[in-house]
Amino acid sequence: MAIVPSPLDPALLRRMQQWRHDLHAHPETAFSEFRTADLVARELERAGAVVHRGLGKTGVVGTFARGDGPVIGLRADMDALDMQELGEPAHRSSIAGKMHGCGHDGHTAMLLGAAHHLAADPGWRGTLHLIFQPAEEHAGGGLAMVRDGLFDRYDCQAVFALHNSPNLPFGTVSTRVGTVMANCDTYEITVTGKGCHAAQPEHGVDPIVAAAQVVIAMQTIVSRNVKPTDALALSLTQIHAGDTWNVVPNSVMLRGSCRSLTAATRQLAERRLREVCAGVALSSGAAIDVQVFRGYPACINTQDEVQLAVRAAARVVGQAQVDAACTPRMGSEDFAYMLEQRPGAYVFLGAARPGQENPPVHNPYYDFNDDILPLGAHYWIELVKEAMPA
């Protein structure tokens, strides 16, 4: 079965692309999505939705109520990234240091397009909440919406989200039951020694040597403390120390990221990180302080909702194009906070341009593939009809 032709009106598809390009040219980052929220609210109102603004600071929810029936939520993220765009599409970012480097401009346009189509489609019944979330990138906009009463106001029975994936073949859909995205934590390790002249190291306690021992010892946490069948990514991403050539500094700062798929591995990684640092401190004479900051929890899909999503996706791209048991990803997603409150499913939509270079998300040359706009909107339409039949 090939990809099914889109049911969306060609004029609506053109508008979706215009929204996407407009959002891309005017990127807004965490909790500053005011212009974006204005566009979303305006289009939802034009589609006939009841609109609530300001949930989770800059979030928007549009509601279509059509008699008794299921109550579900569809979520799209709206925020951009703090990074400089290096590509040169005609719609490139007009704001220095900010760009839609993850495709949230496309996610927003797809859900808005689905909203306009569903408003006139008689093939569903119930209450549909369209959730446009701010601040997915690191700032926890999903948690902000939950804490601001998202599910108190809109008591969804299930929630769903979609993300484009330029590393998957065009028109494929991937998901799985259980953990689909990882826990994400960060850490900061301060190694404090005793500064001295570089020519007289015996008068000091060298924090650089101690920090180097920490870096090397950290590698054994993944290779020797975690079962090979479990997944852990413990990455050191920053080292800060020293100001000149001939002075051993007083301290070193190490920072990094820890990604895990289970609570047990998450706890093991933190415990062993602290133990490694304590051991190096004892042997080196340096003082080592470890701070671990818990970030997004794992994104855990539920079985019934995954099956529903798979059936809907198959009606759009064909059963052969749907992977219902994909490998979990070590990236993270704050849709996890919504999945902690309600059952749901998170899916990936393949967006690779055939025969072309496909920069990954969070790359300065990335640009959302407009060719998947009709596929994403069609998926949302079929999901609603599957979950909320008339």
C-alpha positions in Angstrom: 0.0 0.0 0.0 1.4 3.4 -1.0 1.0 6.7 0.7 -2.6 7.7 0.5 -3.4 11.0 -1.3 -4.0 13.8 1.2 -7.6 14.7 1.9 -6.7 18.3 2.6 -7.8 21.0 0.2 -4.8 22.3 -2.0 -5.5 25.8 -0.8 -5.2 24.6 2.8 -2.0 22.9 2.0 -0.6 26.1 0.6 -1.7 28.0 3.7 0.1 25.4 5.9 3.3 26.0 4.0 2.8 29.7 4.4 2.3 29.4 8.2 5.4 27.2 8.4 7.6 29.6 6.5 6.3 32.6 8.5 7.0 30.8 11.8 10.5 29.8 10.6 11.3 33.4 9.6 10.2 34.6 13.0 11.5 32.1 15.6 10.6 32.5 19.3 12.3 30.6 22.1 11.1 29.3 25.4 8.1 31.2 26.9 8.5 34.1 24.5 6.3 32.6 21.8 3.9 35.6 21.7 3.8 36.1 18.0 3.6 32.4 17.4 0.7 32.1 19.9 -1.1 34.9 18.2 -0.9 33.1 14.8 -2.0 29.9 16.4 -4.9 31.4 18.3 -6.1 33.4 15.2 -6.2 30.3 13.0 -7.9 28.2 15.6 -10.6 30.8 16.0 -11.0 31.0 12.2 -11.5 27.2 12.2 -14.2 27.6 14.8 -12.4 26.4 17.9 -12.9 27.7 21.4 -9.5 29.1 22.3 -7.8 29.5 25.6 -4.5 31.4 25.7 -1.8 31.8 28.3 -1.8 28.2 29.7 1.8 27.5 30.7 2.6 31.2 30.1 2.4 31.2 26.3 0.6 28.0 25.5 -2.6 27.8 23.5 -5.4 25.2 23.6 -8.2 25.1 21.0 -11.3 23.0 21.6 -13.8 21.5 19.2 -16.8 19.9 21.0 -19.1 17.7 18.9 -21.5 15.9 21.2 -20.9 12.9 23.5 -17.9 10.8 22.8 -14.2 10.4 23.6 -12.1 13.3 24.8 -8.5 13.4 23.4 -5.7 15.8 23.1 -3.3 16.4 20.2 -0.1 18.3 21.1 2.3 20.3 18.9 5.4 22.2 20.2 5.9 25.8 19.1 9.3 27.0 20.3 12.6 27.5 18.4 16.2 27.1 19.5 18.9 29.5 20.6 21.2 28.9 17.7 22.3 30.7 14.5 20.9 29.4 11.2 23.6 28.9 8.6 21.3 27.6 5.8 19.8 30.0 3.4 16.2 29.1 2.5 14.1 31.9 1.3 12.3 31.8 4.7 15.4 31.7 6.8 15.4 33.2 10.3 15.2 37.0 10.5 16.4 36.9 14.2 20.1 36.5 14.9 20.9 33.7 17.2 17.5 32.0 17.0 16.1 29.4 14.5 13.6 26.7 14.1 16.2 24.0 14.2 14.0 21.1 15.4 10.9 21.5 13.1 8.4 22.8 15.6 7.4 25.3 13.0 6.2 22.3 10.9 4.6 20.6 13.8 2.5 23.7 14.5 1.5 24.1 10.9 0.5 20.4 10.6 -1.8 20.5 13.6 -3.3 23.8 12.5 -4.0 22.3 9.1 -5.6 19.3 10.7 -7.8 21.7 12.8 -9.1 23.4 9.8 -9.9 20.2 8.0 -11.5 18.5 11.1 -13.7 21.5 11.7 -15.6 20.7 8.5 -15.2 16.9 8.6 -18.3 15.0 9.8 -16.4 11.7 10.4 -15.8 12.1 14.1 -17.6 12.8 17.4 -16.5 13.8 20.9 -14.3 16.6 22.3 -11.0 17.4 20.7 -8.4 19.5 22.5 -5.5 20.8 20.3 -2.6 21.7 22.6 0.1 24.1 21.3 2.9 23.9 23.8 5.7 26.4 24.5 9.2 25.8 25.6 9.8 22.1 24.7 13.5 22.8 24.3 15.0 22.4 27.8 12.6 24.7 29.6 9.8 22.3 30.4 6.8 23.9 28.8 4.9 20.6 29.0 5.4 20.6 32.8 4.4 24.3 32.9 1.1 23.5 31.1 0.4 20.5 33.4 1.1 22.6 36.5 -1.1 25.4 35.2 -4.1 23.0 35.1 -4.0 21.6 31.6 -5.8 18.3 32.5 -8.0 20.0 35.1 -9.4 22.3 32.4 -9.2 19.7 29.6 -9.7 16.2 31.0 -8.3 14.3 28.1 -8.7 10.5 28.1 -5.5 10.2 26.0 -2.9 12.5 24.5 -0.8 12.2 21.3 2.3 13.9 19.9 4.3 13.7 16.6 7.9 14.6 15.8 9.5 14.9 12.4 12.6 12.7 11.9 15.0 13.6 9.0 17.0 10.5 9.8 14.1 8.2 8.9 13.0 7.4 5.3 10.4 9.7 4.0 6.8 8.8 4.8 7.6 6.1 7.5 6.2 6.2 11.0 8.0 4.8 14.0 6.8 4.3 17.5 6.7 1.6 20.3 4.9 0.6 23.4 6.9 1.6 26.5 9.9 3.9 26.7 10.3 5.7 23.4 12.5 8.6 24.6 15.0 8.7 27.5 15.3 10.3 30.9 17.5 13.4 30.6 19.7 14.6 33.5 22.6 17.1 33.7 25.5 17.2 36.1 28.1 19.7 37.3 31.3 18.6 39.0 33.5 21.1 40.7 37.0 19.9 41.5 38.8 22.2 43.9 42.5 21.8 44.6 45.2 24.3 45.6 46.5 26.6 43.0 50.3 27.1 42.6 53.0 28.1 40.2 53.4 25.6 37.3 57.1 25.3 38.1 56.3 24.2 41.7 53.5 21.7 41.6 54.6 20.2 44.9 53.1 23.3 46.6 49.7 22.7 45.3 46.9 20.2 44.7 46.4 20.0 41.0 42.6 20.0 40.2 43.3 19.4 36.5 45.0 16.0 37.1 42.1 15.1 39.5 39.5 16.2 36.9 41.3 14.1 34.2 41.1 11.1 36.5 37.3 11.7 36.9 36.9 11.9 33.2 38.7 8.6 32.6 37.0 6.8 35.5 33.5 8.0 34.3 33.9 5.9 31.2 33.8 2.7 33.3 30.3 3.5 34.5 28.8 2.7 31.1 31.3 0.0 30.2 31.5 -1.9 33.5 28.6 -0.9 35.7 25.6 -1.0 33.3 24.4 -4.3 31.8 25.2 -4.4 28.0 21.5 -4.9 27.4 20.6 -1.6 29.1 21.2 1.8 27.6 23.1 4.7 29.2 24.7 7.7 27.6 26.9 9.6 30.1 28.6 12.4 28.1 31.0 15.0 29.3 30.3 18.2 27.3 32.2 21.0 29.1 35.6 21.5 30.9 36.5 24.9 32.3 39.8 25.6 34.0 42.7 28.0 34.1 43.5 31.4 32.8 47.2 31.4 31.9 50.2 29.3 31.0 52.2 29.1 34.2 49.6 28.8 36.9 48.0 25.6 38.1 44.4 26.8 38.7 42.5 26.4 41.9 39.5 24.6 40.4 38.1 22.8 37.4 34.4 22.7 36.3 33.1 19.7 34.5 29.6 19.6 33.0 27.7 17.0 31.0 24.5 15.0 30.2 23.2 11.7 31.4 20.6 9.8 29.3 18.9 6.6 30.5 15.9 4.5 29.6 14.9 3.1 33.0 14.6 4.5 36.6 17.1 1.8 37.8 19.8 2.8 35.3 19.1 6.5 36.1 19.7 5.9 39.8 22.7 3.7 39.2 24.4 6.3 37.0 24.0 9.0 39.6 25.2 6.8 42.5 28.3 5.6 40.6 29.1 9.1 39.4 29.2 10.3 43.0 31.2 7.2 44.1 33.8 7.8 41.3 34.2 11.4 42.3 34.5 10.5 46.0 37.3 8.0 45.2 39.2 10.4 43.1 38.9 13.1 45.8 40.3 10.7 48.3 43.3 9.6 46.2 44.1 13.1 44.9 43.5 15.3 47.9 41.2 17.6 45.9 37.7 18.4 47.0 35.0 17.3 44.5 31.4 18.5 44.6 28.8 16.7 42.5 25.5 18.3 41.5 23.0 16.3 39.5 20.0 18.1 38.1 17.0 15.9 37.2 15.6 16.9 33.8 12.8 15.4 31.6 11.6 12.0 32.6 11.4 9.1 30.0 8.6 9.4 27.4 6.6 6.2 28.0 3.9 5.2 25.5 0.9 3.1 26.5 -0.2 0.0 24.6 -3.8 0.9 23.5 -2.8 4.3 22.3 0.2 3.0 20.4 -2.1 0.5 18.6 -4.5 3.3 17.8 -1.7 5.5 16.4 -0.4 2.6 14.4 -3.8 1.9 12.8 -4.1 5.6 11.9 -0.6 5.8 10.5 -1.2 2.7 8.4 -4.2 4.4 6.8 -2.0 7.3 5.7 1.4 5.7 4.7 0.5 1.9 4.5 1.2 -0.8 7.0 4.6 -1.7 5.5 5.8 1.9 6.3 4.9 1.7 10.0 7.4 0.4 12.6 5.5 -0.4 15.8 8.5 -1.7 17.7 11.2 0.9 17.0 14.4 1.2 19.0 14.1 3.7 21.9 15.9 7.0 21.3 18.3 8.5 23.8 17.0 12.0 23.1 14.3 13.4 25.5 11.0 15.1 25.3 8.9 17.0 27.8 5.7 15.4 26.3 6.8 12.9 29.0 5.1 15.1 31.6 1.8 14.8 29.8 2.3 11.0 29.5 2.8 10.9 33.2 -0.7 12.2 33.6 -2.6 10.5 30.8 -2.1 7.5 28.5 -0.9 8.3 25.0 1.5 7.8 22.2 4.5 9.7 20.7 5.4 8.9 17.1 8.2 9.8 14.7 7.4 10.8 11.1 10.2 10.1 8.6 11.2 13.3 6.7 14.4 12.4 4.9 14.6 14.0 1.4 15.4 11.1 -1.0 18.8 11.4 -2.6 19.7 14.6 -0.7 21.7 15.5 2.3 19.5 15.5 5.4 20.9 17.6 8.2 19.7 16.3 11.6 17.6 18.4 14.0 19.5 20.9 16.1 21.9 21.4 13.2 22.4 25.0 11.8 21.6 23.8 8.3 18.4 21.9 9.2 15.1 23.0 7.6 11.8 21.2 8.1 10.8 19.2 5.0 7.6 20.8 3.7 6.7 17.6 1.8 5.6 15.9 5.0 3.1 18.7 5.9 0.2 16.8 4.3 1.3 13.5 5.8 1.4 14.9 9.3 -1.9 16.6 9.0 -3.5 13.5 7.4 -2.1 11.4 10.3 -3.8 13.7 12.8 -7.1 13.5 10.9 -7.0 9.7 10.7 -6.1 9.5 14.4 -9.1 11.5 15.4 -11.4 9.4 13.2 -9.9 6.2 14.6 -10.2 7.4 18.2 -13.5 9.3 17.9 -15.6 7.7 15.2 -18.9 9.4 14.4 
